[in-house]
Amino acid sequence: MKKLIIAGMILALSSVMCLSAEEAAEPKKALEAKNGVGASYYSPDFNNLGLNNFLGGLCYQHWFTDRIGLEVGGAVTWTPSDNQDPLYYNIYAEGDFVLYSSELSKYFASRLYAWTILGHTGTTTSEYVPAVYADDDYTHPVTESYYKDPVFAPNFRAGLGFGFDIIIYRHISIPLKFGFTGSLTGAGFTFGGGIKYIW
């Protein structure tokens, strides 16, 4: 029994030493991560949260200094069942400037930052033409309803706002963003979020 206890203590001690060596080999704190990959979503229209009206998608982020970062990303959606907007894509670049950061521990941190975004979107739109009826009871159509041939409609977006980034376990970043964006077709309140693996 004594041998079993001694073997257990040696095993526990070696495990602690291995963990300490691993921590020493990777001293990076949560806010020292310079790169990140993940997914993001910005809704440029609070009243229209669909997949044919957003900025975001897969993204890559790089922090050049402790305060200045850049995120680029984009997405493509194809919905063949949607006759009006079957194709939608977007690409964007976002600049970030840290206003305040706090490291709660080696594993947990947060930062408050200002962001500005520029993006390009494009969609194919098709106008719906309703049926024409010969009488008032709508029983004898003269022409059937149909969609016109799709037309490509590009757009540009720009915006700015504030974001709050929560970093957990040194490698998981969860940003929440609020602000305003405008485009060639209008402007409005924007909110967004995402999740990234950072290193």
C-alpha positions as CSV (number, residue, x, y, z in Angstrom):
1,M,0.0,0.0,0.0
2,K,2.9,2.4,0.8
3,K,4.4,1.8,-2.6
4,L,1.0,2.6,-4.2
5,I,0.8,5.9,-2.2
6,I,4.4,6.8,-3.1
7,A,3.7,6.0,-6.8
8,G,0.6,8.2,-6.7
9,M,2.4,11.1,-5.1
10,I,5.2,10.8,-7.7
11,L,2.7,10.8,-10.5
12,A,0.8,13.8,-9.1
13,L,4.1,15.7,-8.6
14,S,5.3,15.0,-12.1
15,S,1.9,16.1,-13.5
16,V,2.2,19.4,-11.6
17,M,5.7,19.9,-12.9
18,C,4.6,19.1,-16.5
19,L,1.8,21.7,-16.2
20,S,4.3,24.3,-14.8
21,A,6.7,23.6,-17.6
22,E,3.9,24.0,-20.2
23,E,2.9,27.3,-18.6
24,A,6.5,28.5,-18.6
25,A,6.8,27.6,-22.3
26,E,3.6,29.6,-23.2
27,P,3.7,32.8,-21.1
28,K,1.4,34.7,-23.5
29,K,-1.5,36.5,-21.7
30,A,-5.0,37.0,-23.1
31,L,-4.3,40.5,-24.5
32,E,-1.0,39.5,-26.1
33,A,-2.7,37.5,-28.8
34,K,-2.1,39.1,-32.2
35,N,-4.1,37.0,-34.6
36,G,-7.7,35.6,-34.8
37,V,-9.9,33.7,-37.1
38,G,-13.6,33.1,-36.7
39,A,-17.0,34.4,-37.8
40,S,-18.7,37.8,-37.4
41,Y,-22.1,39.3,-38.1
42,Y,-23.1,43.0,-38.5
43,S,-26.7,43.9,-39.1
44,P,-26.8,47.2,-41.0
45,D,-30.6,47.3,-40.6
46,F,-32.1,46.5,-37.2
47,N,-35.5,45.7,-38.8
48,N,-34.1,43.3,-41.5
49,L,-31.9,40.6,-39.9
50,G,-31.8,38.3,-42.9
51,L,-29.0,36.6,-44.7
52,N,-29.3,39.0,-47.7
53,N,-28.6,42.2,-45.7
54,F,-25.5,42.0,-43.5
55,L,-21.8,42.5,-43.3
56,G,-19.7,39.6,-41.9
57,G,-19.0,35.9,-42.4
58,L,-15.6,34.3,-42.0
59,C,-13.0,36.8,-40.8
60,Y,-9.3,37.2,-39.9
61,Q,-8.1,39.8,-37.4
62,H,-4.6,41.1,-36.7
63,W,-3.5,43.5,-33.9
64,F,-0.5,45.5,-35.1
65,T,0.0,47.1,-31.7
66,D,-1.7,46.9,-28.3
67,R,-4.2,49.5,-29.6
68,I,-4.5,49.2,-33.4
69,G,-6.1,46.3,-35.2
70,L,-7.6,45.3,-38.5
71,E,-10.2,42.7,-39.3
72,V,-11.1,41.6,-42.9
73,G,-13.8,39.2,-43.9
74,G,-16.7,38.3,-46.1
75,A,-19.4,35.8,-47.0
76,V,-21.5,34.5,-49.9
77,T,-25.0,33.2,-49.6
78,W,-27.0,31.4,-52.3
79,T,-30.7,30.7,-51.9
80,P,-32.1,29.2,-55.1
81,S,-35.6,29.0,-53.6
82,D,-35.6,32.8,-53.1
83,N,-36.7,34.2,-56.4
84,Q,-36.2,37.8,-55.4
85,D,-32.6,37.7,-53.9
86,P,-31.0,34.3,-54.6
87,L,-27.4,35.6,-54.5
88,Y,-25.8,37.8,-51.9
89,Y,-22.1,38.5,-51.0
90,N,-20.2,40.9,-48.9
91,I,-16.6,41.8,-48.2
92,Y,-15.4,44.3,-45.5
93,A,-12.5,45.7,-43.6
94,E,-12.7,47.0,-40.1
95,G,-10.2,49.2,-38.2
96,D,-10.1,48.9,-34.4
97,F,-8.7,51.3,-31.8
98,V,-8.5,50.2,-28.2
99,L,-9.8,52.7,-25.7
100,Y,-9.5,50.6,-22.5
101,S,-8.4,47.1,-21.7
102,S,-8.3,45.1,-18.6
103,E,-6.6,41.7,-17.8
104,L,-8.5,40.0,-15.1
105,S,-6.0,37.1,-15.1
106,K,-3.7,35.3,-17.4
107,Y,-6.7,33.6,-19.0
108,F,-9.5,36.3,-18.9
109,A,-9.5,39.8,-20.3
110,S,-11.7,42.4,-21.9
111,R,-11.2,45.5,-24.1
112,L,-13.4,48.4,-25.1
113,Y,-12.6,49.8,-28.5
114,A,-13.8,52.1,-31.3
115,W,-14.3,50.6,-34.7
116,T,-14.9,51.9,-38.2
117,I,-15.9,49.7,-41.1
118,L,-16.0,49.8,-44.9
119,G,-17.7,47.2,-46.9
120,H,-19.0,46.2,-50.4
121,T,-22.1,44.2,-50.9
122,G,-23.8,42.8,-54.0
123,T,-27.0,40.9,-54.6
124,T,-29.1,39.8,-57.5
125,T,-32.6,41.2,-57.4
126,S,-35.6,40.2,-59.4
127,E,-38.8,42.3,-59.6
128,Y,-42.1,40.4,-59.0
129,V,-44.8,41.1,-61.6
130,P,-48.3,40.2,-60.4
131,A,-50.9,38.5,-62.5
132,V,-53.4,40.7,-64.5
133,Y,-57.1,39.7,-64.3
134,A,-59.9,40.4,-66.7
135,D,-62.6,40.6,-64.1
136,D,-63.0,41.9,-60.5
137,D,-63.4,38.4,-58.9
138,Y,-59.7,37.5,-59.9
139,T,-60.7,34.1,-61.5
140,H,-59.6,34.6,-65.1
141,P,-56.0,35.8,-65.4
142,V,-55.0,37.5,-68.6
143,T,-51.3,37.1,-67.7
144,E,-49.7,34.9,-65.0
145,S,-47.5,36.3,-62.3
146,Y,-43.7,36.0,-62.8
147,Y,-40.3,37.3,-61.8
148,K,-38.3,39.4,-64.1
149,D,-34.7,38.4,-65.0
150,P,-32.3,39.0,-62.0
151,V,-30.4,42.2,-62.1
152,F,-27.1,42.7,-60.2
153,A,-27.3,45.4,-57.5
154,P,-24.0,46.5,-55.9
155,N,-23.9,48.6,-52.7
156,F,-21.3,50.1,-50.4
157,R,-21.4,50.5,-46.6
158,A,-19.5,52.5,-44.1
159,G,-19.9,52.8,-40.4
160,L,-18.5,53.5,-37.0
161,G,-19.2,52.6,-33.4
162,F,-17.9,50.9,-30.2
163,G,-17.2,47.3,-29.4
164,F,-16.6,45.3,-26.2
165,D,-14.4,42.2,-26.6
166,I,-14.5,39.4,-24.0
167,I,-11.5,37.0,-24.0
168,I,-11.8,33.7,-22.2
169,Y,-9.2,31.0,-21.7
170,R,-6.7,33.1,-23.7
171,H,-7.9,31.8,-27.0
172,I,-11.6,32.6,-27.3
173,S,-12.7,36.1,-28.3
174,I,-16.4,37.1,-28.2
175,P,-16.9,40.7,-29.5
176,L,-20.1,42.7,-29.2
177,K,-20.4,45.8,-31.4
178,F,-22.8,48.7,-31.6
179,G,-22.9,51.8,-33.9
180,F,-24.2,53.3,-37.0
181,T,-23.7,52.3,-40.7
182,G,-24.8,53.9,-43.9
183,S,-25.1,52.8,-47.5
184,L,-26.2,54.1,-50.8
185,T,-29.8,53.1,-49.9
186,G,-30.0,54.4,-46.3
187,A,-28.5,54.5,-42.8
188,G,-29.3,53.1,-39.4
189,F,-28.3,51.6,-36.1
190,T,-26.0,48.6,-36.3
191,F,-25.3,45.8,-33.9
192,G,-23.0,42.8,-34.3
193,G,-21.1,40.1,-32.7
194,G,-19.1,37.0,-33.4
195,I,-16.6,34.5,-32.1
196,K,-12.9,34.0,-32.9
197,Y,-10.1,31.7,-32.0
198,I,-7.1,33.9,-31.2
199,W,-3.4,33.2,-30.8
